[in-house]
């Protein structure tokens, strides 16, 4: 599963066990990357 660093906005492919940190900038806040698929919602 891919994650995105909220500080430098780079994509992190894989995290190490018990160690959550961006390998580029060292920031500890990562978010799951959202899918690029648009959701279809019926109107009324």
NORCORFEN-V400723 format. One line per field, one symbol per residue. phi: phi as a letter, one per 40 degrees, with the letter a starting at -180 (. if undefined). A space follows every 10 residues. Layout:
phi = ???
This chain:
phi = .cbbcccbgc cbcabccfab acccbgcbbb bccccccccb bccf
